[in-house]
Amino acid sequence: MESPHISSLIPIFLTLLLSLTTRNVVIGLFAGVLSGVLMLNDWLHPLDTFGILVKDHLVAQLTDSYNAGVLVLLVFIGGFVALMEQSGGGQAFARRVTHWVSSKCRAQLSAWLGGIVIFFSDLGTPLIVGPVFRPLFDKLKVSRQKLAFIIDSTASPVAILVPFIGWGVYIMGLLQKEFTALELDLSDWQAFIAAIPFQFYAVLAVTLVPLIALRKLDFGPMAEAERAALRGEIAAGPLHELQPFTHDNARASFVWAPLLVMGAVLLAMLGPLGFPFEKISGSVFRAALSTAYFSAAATLIVLMAVHGVRRVSDGIAVYLKGMGNMMQVAIVLILAWTLSSVGKELGAAAYIAEQAQAGFPAWLVPAVAFLLSAIISFATGSSWGTFAIMLPLVIPTAIAIDAPLYACIGAVLSGGLFGDHCSPISETTILSSTGSGCDQFEHFRTQLPYALLNGGIALSGFVLAGFSASPLILAGAIVVQLLLVTLLARRQRQLQAQPA
């Protein structure tokens, strides 16, 4: 058997190069897959090779029972999320929350809680929370930049921690492909849950908001924005402000009732099997989750019809359109699976493992994975695309040199999220600024210092995780965050106390 060669990395390098230069992960993944199939067929007969790509690779991924189950589940999730966003329930729920808001601190905490409760869609949070809280923030003289920061800190960072929504299903799909190729006796669910304590950046992003609200801390460009808001200066908004769907008859129950049905269905179907304490087969879990999402969607359609918000036929139309909105996610996932499969055939994973075994220190893998993922995500503006590129590289490397697997997975997820938060071209950056009614660049520059603070703590955590894969490192990271916020707040008060 031939030893793996560096040429096996050509598809991966091409994927990275085109993803970064075009800022489009689909283009990069497709080029990487096509080049890999050409290499497998000795670069001969390009037209025939394209036929082989479709017949032997893309179709093979689609007909795989695991992959098909993931894609079907994503379609059901897409339909439900669209219904939630177009029901008016999120706005009704957020308005309920604003009734007890009478101070700047409460305004920030209520927007933060609203973003956490509306966890089912990272892109839905800006559309729902932003427009509802924007007038309240203006009234209390809290900057729209601060609202954009809060929205961005409770959109992706919350969504990435939940295994049964689109983010979790997508990530588990990538994980299982690598476990199967490496013949590891691990389930995607097991690995996702075990990696949550190592999602340092996501947790730190969520915990930072209440800390700065309670400590009344603002630093960097955000402090300037807050001083301007105090003078009554409202930041210029984007060219087109979001106009979310609202209806006088919409109820807060449109949010909690479908989620309650979803939980009840999951419990009824998986509880007798020992879930969540016993291992459940992936096919059974995905079938139950698909059923739960469909039941929740049916509940919401009926609720909207009963309260006169949308007719049943209109609800079904929104649901079907939402299903179609998952097409791009499905394309990215299929291409990522195919690139991983082609890379294995070329010997890419074996080559990476061989080079890593030659002297790369195992303790350094989590920190390097975090930094590389952050760079790719920053440049492309896509954390999902970053996961598709990095997980097939990092997992085999971690296994080969006995690096802490779950810490490495958490590092890729954290790095992708960190880079996404720092990127001015990220979709969540754009939507958060639009939802809050502030300029996109203003949101980018005011959020950046906060993201760098969390990113620095997370990087230190991954260095430690390389030596000791202890979940206690997360607790330590939160303590460090608390101490730094306390010191910064104290310094801020000292500067404010000085005579002008």
C-alpha positions as CSV (number, residue, x, y, z in Angstrom):
1,M,0.0,0.0,0.0
2,E,1.4,3.4,-1.0
3,S,2.2,5.8,1.8
4,P,0.0,8.9,1.9
5,H,1.4,11.9,-0.1
6,I,1.2,15.6,0.4
7,S,-0.7,15.9,-2.9
8,S,-3.7,14.4,-1.1
9,L,-4.2,17.8,0.5
10,I,-4.7,19.6,-2.8
11,P,-8.5,19.4,-2.5
12,I,-8.4,20.9,1.0
13,F,-6.0,23.7,0.0
14,L,-8.2,24.5,-3.0
15,T,-11.3,24.6,-0.8
16,L,-9.6,26.9,1.6
17,L,-8.2,29.2,-1.1
18,L,-11.4,29.6,-3.0
19,S,-13.5,29.9,0.2
20,L,-11.3,32.7,1.4
21,T,-10.9,34.6,-1.9
22,T,-14.5,34.3,-3.1
23,R,-16.0,34.5,0.5
24,N,-18.3,31.7,-0.6
25,V,-17.9,28.3,1.1
26,V,-20.1,26.5,-1.5
27,I,-17.7,27.5,-4.3
28,G,-14.7,26.4,-2.3
29,L,-16.2,23.0,-1.3
30,F,-17.4,22.2,-4.8
31,A,-14.0,23.0,-6.3
32,G,-12.3,20.9,-3.7
33,V,-14.6,17.9,-4.3
34,L,-14.2,18.2,-8.1
35,S,-10.4,18.4,-7.9
36,G,-10.4,15.4,-5.6
37,V,-12.4,13.3,-8.0
38,L,-10.2,14.4,-10.9
39,M,-7.2,13.2,-8.9
40,L,-8.8,9.8,-8.2
41,N,-9.3,9.4,-11.9
42,D,-5.8,10.6,-12.8
43,W,-7.0,14.0,-14.2
44,L,-8.3,12.3,-17.4
45,H,-11.6,12.9,-19.2
46,P,-13.0,15.9,-17.3
47,L,-16.6,15.3,-18.6
48,D,-16.5,11.7,-17.6
49,T,-15.1,12.7,-14.3
50,F,-18.0,15.0,-13.6
51,G,-20.4,12.2,-14.3
52,I,-18.4,10.0,-11.8
53,L,-18.6,12.8,-9.3
54,V,-22.4,12.9,-9.5
55,K,-23.0,9.1,-9.8
56,D,-20.4,7.7,-7.4
57,H,-20.0,10.5,-4.9
58,L,-22.8,13.0,-4.6
59,V,-25.6,10.4,-5.1
60,A,-23.8,8.1,-2.7
61,Q,-23.9,10.7,0.0
62,L,-27.6,11.3,-0.6
63,T,-28.5,7.7,-0.6
64,D,-26.6,7.0,2.7
65,S,-29.3,6.3,5.3
66,Y,-27.6,8.4,8.0
67,N,-27.1,11.4,5.6
68,A,-30.7,11.2,4.3
69,G,-32.0,11.2,7.9
70,V,-30.0,14.3,8.7
71,L,-31.2,16.1,5.6
72,V,-34.9,15.2,6.2
73,L,-34.6,16.5,9.8
74,L,-33.1,19.8,8.6
75,V,-36.0,20.3,6.3
76,F,-38.5,19.8,9.1
77,I,-36.5,22.3,11.3
78,G,-36.4,24.8,8.5
79,G,-40.2,24.7,8.1
80,F,-40.8,25.1,11.9
81,V,-38.3,28.0,12.2
82,A,-40.0,29.9,9.3
83,L,-43.4,29.5,11.0
84,M,-42.0,30.8,14.3
85,E,-40.5,33.8,12.6
86,Q,-43.7,34.6,10.6
87,S,-46.2,34.0,13.4
88,G,-45.7,37.2,15.3
89,G,-45.3,35.2,18.5
90,G,-41.8,36.3,19.1
91,Q,-42.7,39.9,19.0
92,A,-45.7,39.2,21.4
93,F,-43.4,37.4,23.8
94,A,-40.8,40.1,23.7
95,R,-43.5,42.8,24.4
96,R,-44.5,40.8,27.5
97,V,-41.0,40.9,28.7
98,T,-40.7,44.7,28.3
99,H,-43.5,45.4,30.7
100,W,-41.2,45.2,33.7
101,V,-38.3,47.1,32.2
102,S,-37.7,50.5,33.7
103,S,-33.9,50.9,33.7
104,K,-30.9,50.5,31.4
105,C,-29.8,47.4,33.2
106,R,-33.2,45.7,33.0
107,A,-33.4,46.6,29.3
108,Q,-30.2,44.9,28.5
109,L,-31.1,41.8,30.7
110,S,-34.5,41.5,29.1
111,A,-33.1,41.7,25.6
112,W,-30.6,39.0,26.7
113,L,-33.3,36.8,28.1
114,G,-35.4,37.3,25.0
115,G,-32.5,36.1,22.8
116,I,-31.9,33.0,25.0
117,V,-35.6,32.0,25.0
118,I,-35.8,32.4,21.2
119,F,-33.1,29.9,20.7
120,F,-34.5,28.0,17.8
121,S,-33.0,30.2,15.1
122,D,-29.8,32.2,15.2
123,L,-31.0,34.2,12.2
124,G,-34.5,34.6,13.7
125,T,-33.3,36.2,16.9
126,P,-32.3,39.5,15.2
127,L,-35.6,39.6,13.3
128,I,-37.6,39.1,16.5
129,V,-35.7,40.6,19.4
130,G,-34.1,43.6,17.6
131,P,-37.2,45.5,16.3
132,V,-39.1,44.9,19.5
133,F,-36.5,46.2,21.9
134,R,-35.2,49.0,19.6
135,P,-37.7,51.6,20.7
136,L,-37.2,50.7,24.4
137,F,-33.4,51.1,24.1
138,D,-33.9,54.5,22.4
139,K,-36.3,55.6,25.1
140,L,-33.9,54.6,27.9
141,K,-30.9,56.1,26.0
142,V,-29.1,52.8,25.6
143,S,-27.2,52.7,22.3
144,R,-28.4,50.6,19.4
145,Q,-24.9,49.3,19.1
146,K,-25.3,47.8,22.6
147,L,-28.6,46.1,21.4
148,A,-26.8,44.7,18.3
149,F,-24.1,43.3,20.6
150,I,-26.6,41.7,22.9
151,I,-28.5,40.2,19.9
152,D,-25.3,38.8,18.4
153,S,-24.3,37.4,21.8
154,T,-27.5,35.4,22.2
155,A,-28.0,34.3,18.6
156,S,-25.3,31.9,17.4
157,P,-23.7,31.4,20.9
158,V,-27.0,30.0,22.2
159,A,-27.9,28.1,19.1
160,I,-24.6,26.3,18.9
161,L,-25.1,24.8,22.4
162,V,-28.4,23.2,21.6
163,P,-28.2,19.7,20.0
164,F,-31.7,19.4,18.7
165,I,-31.9,22.5,16.5
166,G,-30.3,23.2,13.1
167,W,-26.9,24.0,14.4
168,G,-26.6,20.8,16.5
169,V,-28.0,18.6,13.8
170,Y,-25.6,20.0,11.2
171,I,-22.6,19.7,13.5
172,M,-23.5,16.1,14.5
173,G,-23.8,15.2,10.8
174,L,-20.2,16.3,10.3
175,L,-19.0,14.5,13.4
176,Q,-20.6,11.2,12.6
177,K,-19.1,11.1,9.1
178,E,-15.6,11.3,10.7
179,F,-16.4,8.7,13.4
180,T,-17.6,6.3,10.8
181,A,-14.6,6.7,8.6
182,L,-12.2,6.3,11.5
183,E,-14.3,3.3,12.8
184,L,-14.7,4.9,16.2
185,D,-17.3,3.6,18.6
186,L,-18.8,7.0,19.2
187,S,-22.2,8.5,18.5
188,D,-22.6,12.0,17.2
189,W,-25.0,12.8,20.1
190,Q,-22.5,11.6,22.7
191,A,-19.7,13.6,21.2
192,F,-21.7,16.8,20.8
193,I,-22.8,16.7,24.5
194,A,-19.3,15.9,25.7
195,A,-17.9,18.8,23.7
196,I,-20.3,21.4,25.2
197,P,-18.1,22.1,28.3
198,F,-15.3,22.9,25.8
199,Q,-17.3,25.4,23.8
200,F,-15.6,28.1,25.7
201,Y,-16.3,31.1,23.4
202,A,-20.0,30.4,23.1
203,V,-20.5,30.2,26.9
204,L,-18.3,33.3,27.5
205,A,-20.3,35.3,24.9
206,V,-23.6,34.5,26.6
207,T,-22.3,35.2,30.2
208,L,-20.6,38.5,29.3
209,V,-23.8,40.3,28.6
210,P,-25.3,40.1,32.1
211,L,-21.9,40.9,33.6
212,I,-21.4,44.1,31.7
213,A,-25.1,45.1,32.3
214,L,-24.9,44.5,36.1
215,R,-21.4,46.1,36.4
216,K,-22.5,49.0,34.1
217,L,-19.3,48.5,32.1
218,D,-18.6,49.9,28.6
219,F,-15.2,50.1,27.0
220,G,-13.7,50.8,23.6
221,P,-15.9,52.2,20.9
222,M,-19.0,50.9,22.8
223,A,-18.3,53.5,25.5
224,E,-18.3,56.2,22.9
225,A,-21.6,54.9,21.5
226,E,-23.2,54.8,25.0
227,R,-22.1,58.4,25.7
228,A,-23.6,59.5,22.4
229,A,-26.9,57.7,23.3
230,L,-26.9,59.4,26.6
231,R,-26.8,62.8,24.8
232,G,-29.9,61.6,22.8
233,E,-27.9,60.9,19.6
234,I,-29.4,57.8,17.9
235,A,-26.9,55.9,15.7
236,A,-27.6,55.9,12.0
237,G,-29.5,52.8,10.9
238,P,-29.0,50.6,7.8
239,L,-30.5,51.5,4.5
240,H,-33.3,49.0,5.0
241,E,-34.5,48.3,8.5
242,L,-36.1,45.0,9.2
243,Q,-39.9,45.0,9.3
244,P,-40.8,41.7,11.1
245,F,-44.2,40.2,10.8
246,T,-46.5,41.4,13.5
247,H,-50.2,40.9,14.1
248,D,-52.6,42.3,16.8
249,N,-53.9,38.8,17.5
250,A,-50.4,37.2,17.9
251,R,-49.8,35.6,21.3
252,A,-46.8,34.8,23.4
253,S,-48.1,31.3,23.5
254,F,-47.1,31.0,19.8
255,V,-43.5,30.6,21.2
256,W,-43.9,28.4,24.3
257,A,-46.8,26.2,23.3
258,P,-45.1,24.6,20.2
259,L,-41.9,24.2,22.2
260,L,-43.9,22.5,24.9
261,V,-45.5,20.1,22.4
262,M,-42.0,19.4,20.9
263,G,-40.7,18.5,24.3
264,A,-43.7,16.3,25.1
265,V,-43.4,14.4,21.9
266,L,-39.7,13.8,22.4
267,L,-40.3,12.6,25.9
268,A,-43.1,10.3,24.8
269,M,-41.1,8.7,22.0
270,L,-37.6,8.5,23.6
271,G,-38.3,8.4,27.3
272,P,-39.3,4.7,27.3
273,L,-35.9,4.0,25.7
274,G,-34.0,5.7,28.5
275,F,-33.3,9.0,26.8
276,P,-31.4,11.1,27.7
277,F,-29.5,8.9,30.2
278,E,-29.2,5.9,27.8
279,K,-27.6,5.8,24.4
280,I,-30.2,6.0,21.6
281,S,-29.5,5.0,18.0
282,G,-29.1,8.0,15.7
283,S,-31.9,6.9,13.4
284,V,-34.4,6.6,16.2
285,F,-33.4,10.0,17.6
286,R,-33.7,11.7,14.2
287,A,-37.1,10.1,13.6
288,A,-38.3,11.2,17.0
289,L,-37.0,14.7,16.5
290,S,-38.6,15.0,13.0
291,T,-41.9,13.9,14.6
292,A,-41.5,16.5,17.3
293,Y,-40.7,19.3,14.9
294,F,-43.7,18.4,12.7
295,S,-46.0,18.2,15.7
296,A,-44.8,21.6,16.9
297,A,-45.3,23.1,13.5
298,A,-48.8,21.7,13.3
299,T,-49.6,23.1,16.7
300,L,-48.4,26.6,15.6
301,I,-50.4,26.5,12.4
302,V,-53.6,25.6,14.3
303,L,-52.9,28.3,17.0
304,M,-52.4,31.0,14.3
305,A,-55.7,29.9,12.6
306,V,-57.6,29.9,15.8
307,H,-56.5,33.4,16.8
308,G,-57.0,34.7,13.3
309,V,-53.4,35.5,12.5
310,R,-53.0,33.2,9.5
311,R,-55.3,30.8,7.7
312,V,-54.3,27.2,7.7
313,S,-53.4,27.3,4.0
314,D,-51.2,30.4,4.6
315,G,-49.5,28.6,7.5
316,I,-48.8,25.6,5.4
317,A,-47.4,27.9,2.6
318,V,-45.0,29.5,5.1
319,Y,-44.0,26.0,6.4
320,L,-43.2,24.8,2.9
321,K,-41.2,27.9,2.0
322,G,-39.2,27.4,5.2
323,M,-38.4,23.8,4.2
324,G,-37.1,25.1,0.9
325,N,-34.9,27.7,2.7
326,M,-32.7,24.8,4.0
327,M,-31.5,24.0,0.5
328,Q,-28.2,25.9,0.9
329,V,-27.5,24.3,4.2
330,A,-28.2,20.9,2.6
331,I,-25.8,21.7,-0.2
332,V,-23.0,22.7,2.1
333,L,-23.5,19.5,4.2
334,I,-23.5,17.2,1.1
335,L,-20.4,18.8,-0.3
336,A,-18.7,18.6,3.1
337,W,-19.5,14.9,3.4
338,T,-18.3,14.3,-0.1
339,L,-15.0,16.2,0.4
340,S,-14.4,14.2,3.5
341,S,-15.1,10.9,1.7
342,V,-12.9,11.9,-1.3
343,G,-10.1,13.1,1.0
344,K,-10.1,9.7,2.8
345,E,-9.8,7.9,-0.6
346,L,-6.8,10.1,-1.5
347,G,-5.2,9.5,1.9
348,A,-5.5,13.1,3.2
349,A,-6.5,12.0,6.8
350,A,-3.7,9.4,6.8
351,Y,-1.1,12.0,5.6
352,I,-2.2,14.5,8.3
353,A,-2.1,11.9,11.0
354,E,1.3,10.7,9.8
355,Q,2.8,14.3,9.9
356,A,1.2,15.0,13.3
357,Q,2.7,11.8,14.7
358,A,6.1,12.9,13.5
359,G,6.3,15.6,16.1
360,F,3.3,17.9,16.5
361,P,2.6,18.2,20.2
362,A,-0.8,16.9,21.2
363,W,-1.4,19.6,23.8
364,L,-1.2,22.2,21.1
365,V,-4.0,20.8,18.8
366,P,-7.0,22.5,20.6
367,A,-5.3,26.0,20.6
368,V,-4.2,25.7,16.9
369,A,-7.6,24.4,15.9
370,F,-9.2,27.4,17.6
371,L,-7.0,29.9,15.9
372,L,-7.2,28.3,12.4
373,S,-11.0,28.1,12.7
374,A,-11.2,31.7,13.8
375,I,-9.1,32.9,10.8
376,I,-11.2,30.9,8.3
377,S,-14.5,32.1,9.8
378,F,-13.3,35.7,10.0
379,A,-12.3,35.7,6.3
380,T,-15.3,33.9,5.0
381,G,-18.0,35.2,7.4
382,S,-19.3,31.6,7.7
383,S,-18.9,29.5,10.9
384,W,-20.9,26.6,9.3
385,G,-18.5,26.5,6.4
386,T,-15.6,26.6,8.8
387,F,-16.9,23.6,10.6
388,A,-17.2,21.7,7.3
389,I,-13.6,22.4,6.5
390,M,-12.0,22.0,9.9
391,L,-13.7,19.0,11.6
392,P,-12.5,16.5,8.9
393,L,-8.9,17.8,9.5
394,V,-8.9,18.1,13.3
395,I,-10.7,14.9,14.3
396,P,-8.3,12.5,12.5
397,T,-5.3,14.5,13.9
398,A,-6.6,14.3,17.4
399,I,-7.2,10.6,17.2
400,A,-3.8,10.0,15.6
401,I,-1.7,11.7,18.3
402,D,-4.1,11.2,21.2
403,A,-5.0,14.8,21.6
404,P,-8.2,15.5,23.7
405,L,-10.9,14.8,21.2
406,Y,-13.8,16.7,22.8
407,A,-11.6,19.7,23.5
408,C,-10.5,19.7,19.9
409,I,-14.1,19.6,18.7
410,G,-15.0,22.4,21.1
411,A,-12.0,24.4,19.8
412,V,-13.2,24.2,16.2
413,L,-16.8,25.2,17.2
414,S,-15.5,28.0,19.4
415,G,-13.0,29.3,16.8
416,G,-15.7,29.3,14.1
417,L,-18.0,31.3,16.3
418,F,-15.2,33.7,17.4
419,G,-14.2,34.5,13.9
420,D,-17.8,34.9,12.9
421,H,-18.3,37.5,15.7
422,C,-15.2,39.4,14.6
423,S,-16.1,39.4,10.9
424,P,-17.8,42.4,9.4
425,I,-19.2,40.3,6.6
426,S,-20.8,37.6,8.8
427,E,-24.5,37.0,8.2
428,T,-25.3,37.3,11.9
429,T,-23.3,40.6,12.1
430,I,-25.3,42.0,9.2
431,L,-28.7,40.8,10.6
432,S,-27.9,41.9,14.2
433,S,-27.0,45.4,13.0
434,T,-30.1,45.5,10.8
435,G,-32.4,44.2,13.5
436,S,-31.2,46.7,16.0
437,G,-31.3,49.6,13.5
438,C,-27.6,50.6,13.6
439,D,-24.9,50.7,10.9
440,Q,-23.2,47.4,10.1
441,F,-19.7,48.8,10.6
442,E,-20.7,50.5,13.9
443,H,-21.8,47.1,15.2
444,F,-18.6,45.5,14.0
445,R,-16.3,48.0,15.6
446,T,-18.2,48.3,18.9
447,Q,-18.5,44.5,19.4
448,L,-14.9,43.7,18.4
449,P,-13.2,44.5,21.8
450,Y,-15.8,42.4,23.6
451,A,-15.2,39.5,21.2
452,L,-11.4,39.8,21.6
453,L,-11.8,39.7,25.4
454,N,-13.7,36.4,25.2
455,G,-11.5,35.1,22.4
456,G,-8.4,35.7,24.5
457,I,-9.8,33.9,27.5
458,A,-11.0,31.0,25.3
459,L,-7.6,30.6,23.7
460,S,-6.0,30.4,27.1
461,G,-8.6,27.8,28.0
462,F,-7.7,25.7,25.0
463,V,-4.0,25.8,25.9
464,L,-4.9,24.4,29.3
465,A,-7.3,21.9,27.8
466,G,-4.4,20.5,25.7
467,F,-2.8,19.4,29.0
468,S,-5.9,18.5,31.0
469,A,-9.2,17.9,29.3
470,S,-11.2,18.9,32.3
471,P,-14.6,20.5,32.1
472,L,-13.5,22.6,35.1
473,I,-11.5,24.7,32.7
474,L,-14.8,26.3,31.6
475,A,-15.6,27.3,35.2
476,G,-12.2,28.8,35.5
477,A,-12.7,30.7,32.2
478,I,-15.9,32.2,33.6
479,V,-14.2,33.2,36.8
480,V,-11.4,34.9,34.8
481,Q,-14.0,36.7,32.7
482,L,-15.7,37.9,36.0
483,L,-12.4,39.2,37.4
484,L,-11.5,41.0,34.2
485,V,-14.9,42.7,34.0
486,T,-14.7,43.7,37.6
487,L,-11.2,45.2,37.1
488,L,-12.3,47.0,34.0
489,A,-15.5,48.3,35.7
490,R,-13.4,49.6,38.7
491,R,-11.0,51.3,36.3
492,Q,-13.9,52.9,34.5
493,R,-15.3,54.3,37.8
494,Q,-11.9,55.7,38.7
495,L,-11.6,57.5,35.4
496,Q,-15.1,58.9,35.7
497,A,-14.4,60.1,39.2
498,Q,-11.4,62.2,38.0
499,P,-12.0,65.9,37.4
500,A,-12.4,66.8,33.7
